[in-house]
Amino acid sequence: MITKKISGLLLAATLLGGCVAPQKTLYSWDGYQTTVYQHYQPGSSSPEQQIAALKESIEKSRAKDKAVPPGLHAHLGMLYANTGRADQALAEFNTEKSLFPESAPFMDFLMSKDKGSFK
């Protein structure tokens, strides 16, 4: 009797488990989280490698017709700023600000820092 109940429960669980659809995500996270982690690990990758990885994530997101996650353009802007490319940094900060309006106060702060010199 107990064996029949357990078998029935296992069968029901298996059938219900097969009905679960894969969860769709709003953003294409791709390698963004790994890149951020590497940023805080000294010597794991150079800023140029991180910039390349983030640009690749953006291209993959576009190819999948998905949005980039919040913070990606801001992080890319910070990498540009740290490598002396102020114009590209400002462009990325403005992109972040337009995609995620709630980031505007912080993006404005970053853009006003040292009046755009980023040194």
HELIX and SHEET records of a PDB file:
HELIX    1   1 ILE A    2  GLY A   17  1                                  16    
HELIX    2   2 TYR A   32  HIS A   39  1                                   8    
HELIX    3   3 PRO A   47  ALA A   63  1                                  17    
HELIX    4   4 LEU A   72  ASN A   82  1                                  11    
HELIX    5   5 ALA A   86  LEU A   99  1                                  14    
HELIX    6   6 PRO A  101  SER A  103  5                                   3    
HELIX    7   7 ALA A  104  SER A  112  1                                   9    
HELIX    8   8 LYS A  113  GLY A  116  5                                   4    
END                                                                             
